[in-house]
Amino acid sequence: MSRLGIRRRPAVVLAAALAASVPAPGAVAGQEPLNFERYRAAVEPVFLADRGGWGPGRAPCVTCHAEQGTPLRLQRLRETADGEVYWSEEDSRRNFEVVSRLVTPGDPDGSRLLRKALTVPAGGAPFHVGGKFFESKSDPEWRAMADWVAAADPVERPAPPRLDFDFFRDCVQRMYLDKRPGDVECIHCHETGARGFARHIPEDRDFWNQEESRGNFAMTRRYVEPGEPMMSRLLTHPLHPAAGGDYFHGGPRRWDSTDDPEWQMLAAWVRGETPECVVGAEADTGGR
């Protein structure tokens, strides 16, 4: 039994998939689009690989990424009568579409998917909620993903929209302080720690200054995917699961629906717009 609570495919399947990812002698990189069959054989097994237990940095990637509204939003696993977990081909194609948005074809080092779980000394991203799995680029799993990306033709993609800092400072931060009936404010839980995007306000003030707002903005950006509201944890974590939100949130559910005016305001900001500021009670009256 795996730590997912059900049996997984034998380790030999993963080993065979990784071996299949090694280019044939004489193969030329960068001569094809991102390949689905190669992705399914060499990359998806990485998402299922056991990391030694539960919790950040220890559970299989799918444990979090099939349950949370992150950019890497995987399909939930299916299970056979024998307790073996798997994705159908249709599931894998949906996963492929998501994963393809997180890589830069032809450029493994510039691909978000490959940098997130790689240690910083090895060239990885500074922050990954789930921890770091790969100590170096020599790791067989990392190489399997890198070879898949390197084999694809480079594709020029439009730059993501810019998040307006002034709007964040003057409006989004107000939401962090707003208390909805029966709930606690965002700042109640998020003023400290690794997820502290609403830092403590000094006793002699009731709002953040410019420098503090810049710090909050930098932290908040970790939970926002510019241009993609439903891939942004700032918008999906407090959203009710029935409306597409994450299955778990340690705090209250601030929005029951994506029709909530406050949620719509944040979604517009994530898309690069500068909407009317609608926070808390203002949402019931249509804002200012």
C-alpha atoms as an extended CHARMM CRD file, in Angstrom:
* protein
*
       288  EXT
         1         1  MET       CA              0.0000000000        0.0000000000        0.0000000000  PROA      1               0.0000000000
         2         2  SER       CA              1.3340000000        3.4820000000       -0.7890000000  PROA      2               0.0000000000
         3         3  ARG       CA              1.1370000000        6.5340000000        1.4240000000  PROA      3               0.0000000000
         4         4  LEU       CA             -1.6750000000        7.6700000000       -0.8150000000  PROA      4               0.0000000000
         5         5  GLY       CA             -3.5950000000        4.9240000000        0.9570000000  PROA      5               0.0000000000
         6         6  ILE       CA             -3.8950000000        2.7120000000       -2.1330000000  PROA      6               0.0000000000
         7         7  ARG       CA             -1.6120000000        0.5910000000       -4.2590000000  PROA      7               0.0000000000
         8         8  ARG       CA              0.3690000000        2.2470000000       -6.9990000000  PROA      8               0.0000000000
         9         9  ARG       CA              2.0300000000        0.8810000000      -10.0890000000  PROA      9               0.0000000000
        10        10  PRO       CA              5.2630000000       -1.0250000000       -9.3230000000  PROA      10              0.0000000000
        11        11  ALA       CA              8.5320000000        0.9280000000       -9.1880000000  PROA      11              0.0000000000
        12        12  VAL       CA              9.7290000000       -0.9410000000      -12.2640000000  PROA      12              0.0000000000
        13        13  VAL       CA              7.1250000000        0.9510000000      -14.2870000000  PROA      13              0.0000000000
        14        14  LEU       CA              8.6800000000        4.2580000000      -13.2400000000  PROA      14              0.0000000000
        15        15  ALA       CA             12.1870000000        2.9690000000      -14.0030000000  PROA      15              0.0000000000
        16        16  ALA       CA             11.0850000000        1.8380000000      -17.4560000000  PROA      16              0.0000000000
        17        17  ALA       CA              9.4340000000        5.1930000000      -18.1170000000  PROA      17              0.0000000000
        18        18  LEU       CA             12.5710000000        7.0820000000      -17.1350000000  PROA      18              0.0000000000
        19        19  ALA       CA             14.6820000000        4.8620000000      -19.3490000000  PROA      19              0.0000000000
        20        20  ALA       CA             12.3050000000        5.4980000000      -22.2300000000  PROA      20              0.0000000000
        21        21  SER       CA             12.8680000000        9.2240000000      -21.8430000000  PROA      21              0.0000000000
        22        22  VAL       CA             16.5580000000        9.0200000000      -22.7930000000  PROA      22              0.0000000000
        23        23  PRO       CA             17.0200000000       10.2470000000      -26.3740000000  PROA      23              0.0000000000
        24        24  ALA       CA             18.1510000000        7.6700000000      -28.9180000000  PROA      24              0.0000000000
        25        25  PRO       CA             21.7750000000        7.9590000000      -30.1600000000  PROA      25              0.0000000000
        26        26  GLY       CA             22.0020000000       10.6850000000      -32.7460000000  PROA      26              0.0000000000
        27        27  ALA       CA             18.6600000000       12.2370000000      -31.8090000000  PROA      27              0.0000000000
        28        28  VAL       CA             18.5100000000       15.9980000000      -32.2780000000  PROA      28              0.0000000000
        29        29  ALA       CA             16.8790000000       18.0720000000      -29.5510000000  PROA      29              0.0000000000
        30        30  GLY       CA             14.3380000000       20.7340000000      -30.3930000000  PROA      30              0.0000000000
        31        31  GLN       CA             12.8200000000       19.0270000000      -33.4260000000  PROA      31              0.0000000000
        32        32  GLU       CA              9.2390000000       18.3870000000      -32.3030000000  PROA      32              0.0000000000
        33        33  PRO       CA              6.4000000000       19.9300000000      -30.2900000000  PROA      33              0.0000000000
        34        34  LEU       CA              5.8980000000       18.7970000000      -26.7180000000  PROA      34              0.0000000000
        35        35  ASN       CA              5.1380000000       15.1110000000      -27.1130000000  PROA      35              0.0000000000
        36        36  PHE       CA              2.1230000000       13.6840000000      -25.2760000000  PROA      36              0.0000000000
        37        37  GLU       CA              3.1480000000       10.0200000000      -25.3690000000  PROA      37              0.0000000000
        38        38  ARG       CA              6.6070000000       10.8350000000      -24.0570000000  PROA      38              0.0000000000
        39        39  TYR       CA              5.0460000000       13.0430000000      -21.3900000000  PROA      39              0.0000000000
        40        40  ARG       CA              2.7600000000       10.2240000000      -20.2830000000  PROA      40              0.0000000000
        41        41  ALA       CA              5.5800000000        7.6730000000      -20.1380000000  PROA      41              0.0000000000
        42        42  ALA       CA              8.2940000000        9.7910000000      -18.5300000000  PROA      42              0.0000000000
        43        43  VAL       CA              6.7720000000       12.8050000000      -16.7590000000  PROA      43              0.0000000000
        44        44  GLU       CA              3.5000000000       11.6620000000      -15.1880000000  PROA      44              0.0000000000
        45        45  PRO       CA              5.2220000000        8.8870000000      -13.1770000000  PROA      45              0.0000000000
        46        46  VAL       CA              7.2230000000       11.6410000000      -11.4410000000  PROA      46              0.0000000000
        47        47  PHE       CA              3.9750000000       13.0870000000      -10.0790000000  PROA      47              0.0000000000
        48        48  LEU       CA              3.0980000000        9.7040000000       -8.5580000000  PROA      48              0.0000000000
        49        49  ALA       CA              6.4970000000        8.8520000000       -7.0870000000  PROA      49              0.0000000000
        50        50  ASP       CA              6.5640000000        8.2680000000       -3.3280000000  PROA      50              0.0000000000
        51        51  ARG       CA              8.4380000000       11.0130000000       -1.4340000000  PROA      51              0.0000000000
        52        52  GLY       CA              8.5910000000        9.2470000000        1.9010000000  PROA      52              0.0000000000
        53        53  GLY       CA              5.4570000000       10.2880000000        3.7410000000  PROA      53              0.0000000000
        54        54  TRP       CA              2.8470000000       12.9750000000        4.2880000000  PROA      54              0.0000000000
        55        55  GLY       CA              3.3120000000       16.7130000000        4.5850000000  PROA      55              0.0000000000
        56        56  PRO       CA              5.1700000000       19.4450000000        2.6740000000  PROA      56              0.0000000000
        57        57  GLY       CA              8.1690000000       18.0530000000        0.8370000000  PROA      57              0.0000000000
        58        58  ARG       CA              7.3050000000       14.4130000000        1.5840000000  PROA      58              0.0000000000
        59        59  ALA       CA              4.0710000000       13.4130000000       -0.1510000000  PROA      59              0.0000000000
        60        60  PRO       CA              3.7420000000       12.4900000000       -3.8480000000  PROA      60              0.0000000000
        61        61  CYS       CA              3.1820000000       15.5680000000       -6.0020000000  PROA      61              0.0000000000
        62        62  VAL       CA             -0.3620000000       14.4640000000       -6.8440000000  PROA      62              0.0000000000
        63        63  THR       CA             -1.3350000000       14.4870000000       -3.1530000000  PROA      63              0.0000000000
        64        64  CYS       CA             -1.4140000000       18.3000000000       -3.1950000000  PROA      64              0.0000000000
        65        65  HSD       CA             -1.7000000000       19.0770000000       -6.8790000000  PROA      65              0.0000000000
        66        66  ALA       CA             -4.9670000000       17.2150000000       -7.4340000000  PROA      66              0.0000000000
        67        67  GLU       CA             -6.5610000000       18.9710000000       -4.4640000000  PROA      67              0.0000000000
        68        68  GLN       CA             -5.2700000000       22.5530000000       -4.5640000000  PROA      68              0.0000000000
        69        69  GLY       CA             -5.8620000000       25.3800000000       -7.0150000000  PROA      69              0.0000000000
        70        70  THR       CA             -2.2400000000       25.7700000000       -8.0520000000  PROA      70              0.0000000000
        71        71  PRO       CA             -0.9430000000       26.3090000000      -11.5980000000  PROA      71              0.0000000000
        72        72  LEU       CA             -0.1480000000       22.5680000000      -11.6360000000  PROA      72              0.0000000000
        73        73  ARG       CA             -3.7630000000       21.4350000000      -11.1630000000  PROA      73              0.0000000000
        74        74  LEU       CA             -3.7650000000       17.7000000000      -11.8930000000  PROA      74              0.0000000000
        75        75  GLN       CA             -6.7740000000       15.4690000000      -12.3750000000  PROA      75              0.0000000000
        76        76  ARG       CA             -7.8030000000       13.3660000000       -9.4010000000  PROA      76              0.0000000000
        77        77  LEU       CA             -6.6090000000        9.7660000000       -9.5370000000  PROA      77              0.0000000000
        78        78  ARG       CA             -8.8080000000        6.8450000000      -10.4630000000  PROA      78              0.0000000000
        79        79  GLU       CA             -8.5630000000        3.4750000000       -8.7150000000  PROA      79              0.0000000000
        80        80  THR       CA             -8.9390000000       -0.0830000000       -9.9500000000  PROA      80              0.0000000000
        81        81  ALA       CA            -10.7470000000       -2.8090000000       -7.9950000000  PROA      81              0.0000000000
        82        82  ASP       CA             -7.2900000000       -4.0200000000       -6.9190000000  PROA      82              0.0000000000
        83        83  GLY       CA             -6.3980000000       -0.6510000000       -5.4120000000  PROA      83              0.0000000000
        84        84  GLU       CA             -4.0460000000        0.4690000000       -8.1840000000  PROA      84              0.0000000000
        85        85  VAL       CA             -4.1870000000        4.1880000000       -8.9800000000  PROA      85              0.0000000000
        86        86  TYR       CA             -3.9990000000        5.6010000000      -12.4680000000  PROA      86              0.0000000000
        87        87  TRP       CA             -5.0440000000        8.3510000000      -14.8510000000  PROA      87              0.0000000000
        88        88  SER       CA             -7.1040000000        7.5220000000      -17.9110000000  PROA      88              0.0000000000
        89        89  GLU       CA             -5.8370000000        8.7420000000      -21.2610000000  PROA      89              0.0000000000
        90        90  GLU       CA             -8.4060000000       11.5520000000      -21.1470000000  PROA      90              0.0000000000
        91        91  ASP       CA             -7.1580000000       12.5320000000      -17.6690000000  PROA      91              0.0000000000
        92        92  SER       CA             -3.5740000000       12.4750000000      -18.8850000000  PROA      92              0.0000000000
        93        93  ARG       CA             -4.3970000000       14.7060000000      -21.8400000000  PROA      93              0.0000000000
        94        94  ARG       CA             -5.9540000000       17.2480000000      -19.4590000000  PROA      94              0.0000000000
        95        95  ASN       CA             -2.8600000000       17.0310000000      -17.2680000000  PROA      95              0.0000000000
        96        96  PHE       CA             -0.6970000000       17.4500000000      -20.3720000000  PROA      96              0.0000000000
        97        97  GLU       CA             -2.4600000000       20.7110000000      -21.2520000000  PROA      97              0.0000000000
        98        98  VAL       CA             -1.8360000000       22.0620000000      -17.7520000000  PROA      98              0.0000000000
        99        99  VAL       CA              1.7840000000       20.9120000000      -17.5610000000  PROA      99              0.0000000000
       100       100  SER       CA              2.5540000000       22.2780000000      -21.0220000000  PROA      100             0.0000000000
       101       101  ARG       CA              1.7230000000       25.7860000000      -19.7850000000  PROA      101             0.0000000000
       102       102  LEU       CA              4.3680000000       25.4200000000      -17.0670000000  PROA      102             0.0000000000
       103       103  VAL       CA              7.3230000000       24.6220000000      -19.3150000000  PROA      103             0.0000000000
       104       104  THR       CA              9.2510000000       26.5560000000      -21.9190000000  PROA      104             0.0000000000
       105       105  PRO       CA              9.6970000000       24.1940000000      -24.8760000000  PROA      105             0.0000000000
       106       106  GLY       CA             13.3670000000       23.7080000000      -25.7000000000  PROA      106             0.0000000000
       107       107  ASP       CA             14.4750000000       25.3710000000      -22.4330000000  PROA      107             0.0000000000
       108       108  PRO       CA             14.4270000000       23.1320000000      -19.3270000000  PROA      108             0.0000000000
       109       109  ASP       CA             16.2760000000       25.6980000000      -17.1830000000  PROA      109             0.0000000000
       110       110  GLY       CA             13.6430000000       28.3170000000      -17.9610000000  PROA      110             0.0000000000
       111       111  SER       CA             10.7150000000       26.0080000000      -17.2240000000  PROA      111             0.0000000000
       112       112  ARG       CA              8.7420000000       26.6350000000      -14.0740000000  PROA      112             0.0000000000
       113       113  LEU       CA              7.8140000000       22.9670000000      -13.6740000000  PROA      113             0.0000000000
       114       114  LEU       CA             11.4820000000       22.0040000000      -13.4580000000  PROA      114             0.0000000000
       115       115  ARG       CA             12.5940000000       24.8560000000      -11.1990000000  PROA      115             0.0000000000
       116       116  LYS       CA              9.9370000000       24.6120000000       -8.4870000000  PROA      116             0.0000000000
       117       117  ALA       CA             11.0610000000       21.3550000000       -6.8450000000  PROA      117             0.0000000000
       118       118  LEU       CA             14.7680000000       21.8310000000       -7.6020000000  PROA      118             0.0000000000
       119       119  THR       CA             17.0260000000       23.1240000000       -4.8050000000  PROA      119             0.0000000000
       120       120  VAL       CA             18.1270000000       26.7510000000       -5.0400000000  PROA      120             0.0000000000
       121       121  PRO       CA             21.8950000000       25.9360000000       -5.2110000000  PROA      121             0.0000000000
       122       122  ALA       CA             21.1410000000       23.7520000000       -8.2420000000  PROA      122             0.0000000000
       123       123  GLY       CA             19.2980000000       26.6100000000       -9.9780000000  PROA      123             0.0000000000
       124       124  GLY       CA             15.7900000000       26.0700000000       -8.6330000000  PROA      124             0.0000000000
       125       125  ALA       CA             13.1220000000       28.6020000000       -7.6980000000  PROA      125             0.0000000000
       126       126  PRO       CA             13.4180000000       30.3080000000       -4.2860000000  PROA      126             0.0000000000
       127       127  PHE       CA             10.0700000000       29.0030000000       -3.0600000000  PROA      127             0.0000000000
       128       128  HSD       CA              7.9270000000       25.9070000000       -3.4290000000  PROA      128             0.0000000000
       129       129  VAL       CA              5.1250000000       25.2250000000       -0.9560000000  PROA      129             0.0000000000
       130       130  GLY       CA              5.6300000000       21.4770000000       -1.3460000000  PROA      130             0.0000000000
       131       131  GLY       CA              9.3520000000       21.5120000000       -0.6580000000  PROA      131             0.0000000000
       132       132  LYS       CA             12.3670000000       20.5130000000       -2.7260000000  PROA      132             0.0000000000
       133       133  PHE       CA             12.7290000000       17.0060000000       -4.1810000000  PROA      133             0.0000000000
       134       134  PHE       CA             15.6870000000       17.3180000000       -6.5510000000  PROA      134             0.0000000000
       135       135  GLU       CA             19.1750000000       18.0680000000       -5.2060000000  PROA      135             0.0000000000
       136       136  SER       CA             20.7330000000       18.4590000000       -8.6390000000  PROA      136             0.0000000000
       137       137  LYS       CA             19.9620000000       18.3960000000      -12.3330000000  PROA      137             0.0000000000
       138       138  SER       CA             21.5250000000       14.9430000000      -12.4490000000  PROA      138             0.0000000000
       139       139  ASP       CA             18.5470000000       13.4680000000      -10.6330000000  PROA      139             0.0000000000
       140       140  PRO       CA             16.9870000000       10.8500000000      -12.9910000000  PROA      140             0.0000000000
       141       141  GLU       CA             13.4770000000       12.2240000000      -12.5110000000  PROA      141             0.0000000000
       142       142  TRP       CA             14.5890000000       15.7950000000      -13.1830000000  PROA      142             0.0000000000
       143       143  ARG       CA             16.5030000000       14.6230000000      -16.2670000000  PROA      143             0.0000000000
       144       144  ALA       CA             13.4320000000       12.7650000000      -17.5590000000  PROA      144             0.0000000000
       145       145  MET       CA             11.4110000000       15.9760000000      -17.4520000000  PROA      145             0.0000000000
       146       146  ALA       CA             14.2830000000       18.0640000000      -18.8110000000  PROA      146             0.0000000000
       147       147  ASP       CA             14.8300000000       15.7420000000      -21.7860000000  PROA      147             0.0000000000
       148       148  TRP       CA             11.1250000000       15.9140000000      -22.6260000000  PROA      148             0.0000000000
       149       149  VAL       CA             11.2130000000       19.7160000000      -22.5930000000  PROA      149             0.0000000000
       150       150  ALA       CA             14.5540000000       19.9690000000      -24.4280000000  PROA      150             0.0000000000
       151       151  ALA       CA             13.3050000000       17.8010000000      -27.3040000000  PROA      151             0.0000000000
       152       152  ALA       CA             10.5750000000       20.3070000000      -28.2010000000  PROA      152             0.0000000000
       153       153  ASP       CA             10.7610000000       23.2340000000      -30.5730000000  PROA      153             0.0000000000
       154       154  PRO       CA             10.9520000000       26.6160000000      -28.8110000000  PROA      154             0.0000000000
       155       155  VAL       CA              7.6010000000       28.4070000000      -28.7020000000  PROA      155             0.0000000000
       156       156  GLU       CA              7.2490000000       32.1430000000      -28.1900000000  PROA      156             0.0000000000
       157       157  ARG       CA              4.4920000000       32.9060000000      -25.7080000000  PROA      157             0.0000000000
       158       158  PRO       CA              2.9200000000       36.2450000000      -24.8280000000  PROA      158             0.0000000000
       159       159  ALA       CA              4.0700000000       37.8510000000      -21.6100000000  PROA      159             0.0000000000
       160       160  PRO       CA              1.6150000000       37.4450000000      -18.7080000000  PROA      160             0.0000000000
       161       161  PRO       CA             -0.3520000000       40.5340000000      -17.6280000000  PROA      161             0.0000000000
       162       162  ARG       CA              1.1790000000       42.8820000000      -15.0820000000  PROA      162             0.0000000000
       163       163  LEU       CA             -0.2980000000       42.9580000000      -11.5880000000  PROA      163             0.0000000000
       164       164  ASP       CA             -1.0650000000       46.5400000000      -10.5590000000  PROA      164             0.0000000000
       165       165  PHE       CA              0.7680000000       47.2700000000       -7.2960000000  PROA      165             0.0000000000
       166       166  ASP       CA             -1.1750000000       50.4550000000       -6.5370000000  PROA      166             0.0000000000
       167       167  PHE       CA             -4.4530000000       48.5720000000       -6.7510000000  PROA      167             0.0000000000
       168       168  PHE       CA             -3.0440000000       45.8820000000       -4.4770000000  PROA      168             0.0000000000
       169       169  ARG       CA             -1.8760000000       48.4820000000       -1.9570000000  PROA      169             0.0000000000
       170       170  ASP       CA             -5.0900000000       50.4740000000       -1.8680000000  PROA      170             0.0000000000
       171       171  CYS       CA             -7.6970000000       47.7380000000       -2.3650000000  PROA      171             0.0000000000
       172       172  VAL       CA             -6.5300000000       44.1130000000       -2.1040000000  PROA      172             0.0000000000
       173       173  GLN       CA             -4.8660000000       44.7790000000        1.2450000000  PROA      173             0.0000000000
       174       174  ARG       CA             -8.1300000000       46.1830000000        2.5750000000  PROA      174             0.0000000000
       175       175  MET       CA             -9.6160000000       42.7390000000        2.0300000000  PROA      175             0.0000000000
       176       176  TYR       CA             -6.9540000000       41.2340000000        4.2920000000  PROA      176             0.0000000000
       177       177  LEU       CA             -8.3020000000       43.3770000000        7.1380000000  PROA      177             0.0000000000
       178       178  ASP       CA            -12.0010000000       42.9220000000        6.4300000000  PROA      178             0.0000000000
       179       179  LYS       CA            -14.0060000000       40.6630000000        8.7200000000  PROA      179             0.0000000000
       180       180  ARG       CA            -17.0250000000       38.8740000000        7.3300000000  PROA      180             0.0000000000
       181       181  PRO       CA            -19.7340000000       37.7870000000        9.8240000000  PROA      181             0.0000000000
       182       182  GLY       CA            -18.7300000000       34.6290000000       11.6750000000  PROA      182             0.0000000000
       183       183  ASP       CA            -15.2460000000       34.5330000000       10.1520000000  PROA      183             0.0000000000
       184       184  VAL       CA            -11.8160000000       35.8350000000       11.0330000000  PROA      184             0.0000000000
       185       185  GLU       CA             -9.7690000000       38.3030000000        9.0180000000  PROA      185             0.0000000000
       186       186  CYS       CA             -7.0610000000       37.0230000000        6.6250000000  PROA      186             0.0000000000
       187       187  ILE       CA             -4.4740000000       38.8170000000        8.7500000000  PROA      187             0.0000000000
       188       188  HSD       CA             -5.4840000000       36.6750000000       11.7200000000  PROA      188             0.0000000000
       189       189  CYS       CA             -3.6430000000       33.6870000000       10.2180000000  PROA      189             0.0000000000
       190       190  HSD       CA             -1.4340000000       35.2390000000        7.5620000000  PROA      190             0.0000000000
       191       191  GLU       CA              0.5320000000       37.8930000000        9.4240000000  PROA      191             0.0000000000
       192       192  THR       CA              3.4950000000       35.5970000000       10.1790000000  PROA      192             0.0000000000
       193       193  GLY       CA              5.3160000000       32.5710000000        8.8100000000  PROA      193             0.0000000000
       194       194  ALA       CA              6.0680000000       31.3840000000        5.3030000000  PROA      194             0.0000000000
       195       195  ARG       CA              2.5380000000       32.2590000000        4.1990000000  PROA      195             0.0000000000
       196       196  GLY       CA              2.5710000000       35.6920000000        5.8430000000  PROA      196             0.0000000000
       197       197  PHE       CA              1.2670000000       37.8530000000        3.0070000000  PROA      197             0.0000000000
       198       198  ALA       CA             -0.5020000000       40.2160000000        5.4550000000  PROA      198             0.0000000000
       199       199  ARG       CA              2.2670000000       41.0950000000        7.8920000000  PROA      199             0.0000000000
       200       200  HSD       CA              1.6780000000       42.5290000000       11.3520000000  PROA      200             0.0000000000
       201       201  ILE       CA              0.8490000000       46.2370000000       11.4080000000  PROA      201             0.0000000000
       202       202  PRO       CA              2.6740000000       48.2940000000       14.0780000000  PROA      202             0.0000000000
       203       203  GLU       CA              0.5070000000       49.2790000000       17.0470000000  PROA      203             0.0000000000
       204       204  ASP       CA              0.5810000000       52.9950000000       16.2110000000  PROA      204             0.0000000000
       205       205  ARG       CA             -1.0180000000       52.4800000000       12.7500000000  PROA      205             0.0000000000
       206       206  ASP       CA             -4.0620000000       50.7710000000       11.2780000000  PROA      206             0.0000000000
       207       207  PHE       CA             -2.6630000000       50.1160000000        7.7760000000  PROA      207             0.0000000000
       208       208  TRP       CA              0.5820000000       49.1690000000        6.0430000000  PROA      208             0.0000000000
       209       209  ASN       CA              3.0370000000       51.7920000000        4.7950000000  PROA      209             0.0000000000
       210       210  GLN       CA              4.6030000000       51.6940000000        1.3130000000  PROA      210             0.0000000000
       211       211  GLU       CA              7.5450000000       49.4900000000        2.2690000000  PROA      211             0.0000000000
       212       212  GLU       CA              5.3380000000       47.0350000000        4.1640000000  PROA      212             0.0000000000
       213       213  SER       CA              2.8740000000       46.9590000000        1.2650000000  PROA      213             0.0000000000
       214       214  ARG       CA              5.7130000000       46.0860000000       -1.1070000000  PROA      214             0.0000000000
       215       215  GLY       CA              6.6030000000       43.1690000000        1.1550000000  PROA      215             0.0000000000
       216       216  ASN       CA              2.9970000000       41.9720000000        1.2600000000  PROA      216             0.0000000000
       217       217  PHE       CA              2.7960000000       42.3130000000       -2.5180000000  PROA      217             0.0000000000
       218       218  ALA       CA              5.9080000000       40.1740000000       -3.0030000000  PROA      218             0.0000000000
       219       219  MET       CA              4.4600000000       37.4580000000       -0.7730000000  PROA      219             0.0000000000
       220       220  THR       CA              1.0140000000       37.6280000000       -2.3760000000  PROA      220             0.0000000000
       221       221  ARG       CA              2.4950000000       37.1770000000       -5.8470000000  PROA      221             0.0000000000
       222       222  ARG       CA              3.5350000000       33.6670000000       -4.8230000000  PROA      222             0.0000000000
       223       223  TYR       CA             -0.1560000000       32.7850000000       -4.7200000000  PROA      223             0.0000000000
       224       224  VAL       CA             -1.2060000000       34.5020000000       -7.9330000000  PROA      224             0.0000000000
       225       225  GLU       CA             -0.8580000000       33.2570000000      -11.4820000000  PROA      225             0.0000000000
       226       226  PRO       CA             -1.1540000000       36.4100000000      -13.6430000000  PROA      226             0.0000000000
       227       227  GLY       CA             -3.9090000000       35.9680000000      -16.1910000000  PROA      227             0.0000000000
       228       228  GLU       CA             -5.2970000000       32.8120000000      -14.5500000000  PROA      228             0.0000000000
       229       229  PRO       CA             -7.7220000000       33.4280000000      -11.6300000000  PROA      229             0.0000000000
       230       230  MET       CA             -8.6440000000       29.7440000000      -11.2000000000  PROA      230             0.0000000000
       231       231  MET       CA             -4.9650000000       28.7810000000      -11.0560000000  PROA      231             0.0000000000
       232       232  SER       CA             -4.2540000000       31.3860000000       -8.3650000000  PROA      232             0.0000000000
       233       233  ARG       CA             -4.3280000000       30.0980000000       -4.7900000000  PROA      233             0.0000000000
       234       234  LEU       CA             -5.2230000000       33.5560000000       -3.4690000000  PROA      234             0.0000000000
       235       235  LEU       CA             -8.5650000000       33.1080000000       -5.2370000000  PROA      235             0.0000000000
       236       236  THR       CA             -9.0990000000       29.3540000000       -4.9310000000  PROA      236             0.0000000000
       237       237  HSD       CA             -7.9700000000       28.6420000000       -1.3620000000  PROA      237             0.0000000000
       238       238  PRO       CA            -10.7890000000       30.6400000000        0.3640000000  PROA      238             0.0000000000
       239       239  LEU       CA            -13.3280000000       29.6790000000       -2.3520000000  PROA      239             0.0000000000
       240       240  HSD       CA            -15.9260000000       26.9890000000       -1.5800000000  PROA      240             0.0000000000
       241       241  PRO       CA            -15.0490000000       23.6270000000       -3.2280000000  PROA      241             0.0000000000
       242       242  ALA       CA            -18.4850000000       23.4660000000       -4.8730000000  PROA      242             0.0000000000
       243       243  ALA       CA            -17.4960000000       26.5970000000       -6.8090000000  PROA      243             0.0000000000
       244       244  GLY       CA            -14.1230000000       25.2050000000       -7.8640000000  PROA      244             0.0000000000
       245       245  GLY       CA            -12.1210000000       26.1120000000       -4.7630000000  PROA      245             0.0000000000
       246       246  ASP       CA             -9.5110000000       24.0210000000       -2.9920000000  PROA      246             0.0000000000
       247       247  TYR       CA            -10.6850000000       21.0270000000       -1.0080000000  PROA      247             0.0000000000
       248       248  PHE       CA             -8.8960000000       22.2510000000        2.1150000000  PROA      248             0.0000000000
       249       249  HSD       CA             -8.3690000000       25.6700000000        3.6520000000  PROA      249             0.0000000000
       250       250  GLY       CA             -7.2670000000       26.1050000000        7.2550000000  PROA      250             0.0000000000
       251       251  GLY       CA             -9.3290000000       29.2850000000        7.5140000000  PROA      251             0.0000000000
       252       252  PRO       CA            -12.9270000000       30.1140000000        6.5630000000  PROA      252             0.0000000000
       253       253  ARG       CA            -14.4170000000       30.0720000000        3.0860000000  PROA      253             0.0000000000
       254       254  ARG       CA            -14.6670000000       33.7200000000        2.1570000000  PROA      254             0.0000000000
       255       255  TRP       CA            -16.5640000000       33.1650000000       -1.0880000000  PROA      255             0.0000000000
       256       256  ASP       CA            -19.3460000000       30.6690000000       -1.7920000000  PROA      256             0.0000000000
       257       257  SER       CA            -19.3020000000       31.4270000000       -5.5000000000  PROA      257             0.0000000000
       258       258  THR       CA            -17.1390000000       33.0030000000       -8.1920000000  PROA      258             0.0000000000
       259       259  ASP       CA            -20.1050000000       35.3600000000       -8.6950000000  PROA      259             0.0000000000
       260       260  ASP       CA            -19.1930000000       37.1190000000       -5.4490000000  PROA      260             0.0000000000
       261       261  PRO       CA            -18.3720000000       40.7360000000       -6.4480000000  PROA      261             0.0000000000
       262       262  GLU       CA            -15.2200000000       40.7000000000       -4.3220000000  PROA      262             0.0000000000
       263       263  TRP       CA            -13.9990000000       37.5110000000       -6.0240000000  PROA      263             0.0000000000
       264       264  GLN       CA            -14.8080000000       39.0080000000       -9.4140000000  PROA      264             0.0000000000
       265       265  MET       CA            -12.8010000000       42.0950000000       -8.4860000000  PROA      265             0.0000000000
       266       266  LEU       CA             -9.7620000000       39.9840000000       -7.6050000000  PROA      266             0.0000000000
       267       267  ALA       CA            -10.1570000000       37.9430000000      -10.7910000000  PROA      267             0.0000000000
       268       268  ALA       CA            -10.1100000000       41.1250000000      -12.8650000000  PROA      268             0.0000000000
       269       269  TRP       CA             -6.9440000000       42.2880000000      -11.0610000000  PROA      269             0.0000000000
       270       270  VAL       CA             -5.2740000000       38.9210000000      -11.7360000000  PROA      270             0.0000000000
       271       271  ARG       CA             -6.1550000000       39.3220000000      -15.4210000000  PROA      271             0.0000000000
       272       272  GLY       CA             -4.2080000000       42.5880000000      -15.4510000000  PROA      272             0.0000000000
       273       273  GLU       CA             -7.1610000000       44.9480000000      -15.1300000000  PROA      273             0.0000000000
       274       274  THR       CA             -7.7510000000       47.7520000000      -12.6170000000  PROA      274             0.0000000000
       275       275  PRO       CA            -11.3570000000       47.2080000000      -11.5100000000  PROA      275             0.0000000000
       276       276  GLU       CA            -13.4890000000       49.1230000000       -9.0630000000  PROA      276             0.0000000000
       277       277  CYS       CA            -12.5360000000       48.3240000000       -5.4850000000  PROA      277             0.0000000000
       278       278  VAL       CA            -15.2040000000       46.1460000000       -3.8480000000  PROA      278             0.0000000000
       279       279  VAL       CA            -14.3410000000       44.8050000000       -0.3930000000  PROA      279             0.0000000000
       280       280  GLY       CA            -16.4370000000       43.0570000000        2.2580000000  PROA      280             0.0000000000
       281       281  ALA       CA            -19.7450000000       44.7720000000        3.0020000000  PROA      281             0.0000000000
       282       282  GLU       CA            -19.3190000000       46.8450000000       -0.1550000000  PROA      282             0.0000000000
       283       283  ALA       CA            -19.8370000000       43.6520000000       -2.1310000000  PROA      283             0.0000000000
       284       284  ASP       CA            -23.4500000000       43.5660000000       -0.9890000000  PROA      284             0.0000000000
       285       285  THR       CA            -24.1330000000       47.0540000000       -2.3120000000  PROA      285             0.0000000000
       286       286  GLY       CA            -22.0830000000       46.9260000000       -5.4870000000  PROA      286             0.0000000000
       287       287  GLY       CA            -19.0940000000       48.8640000000       -4.1900000000  PROA      287             0.0000000000
       288       288  ARG       CA            -18.5100000000       52.5680000000       -4.1490000000  PROA      288             0.0000000000
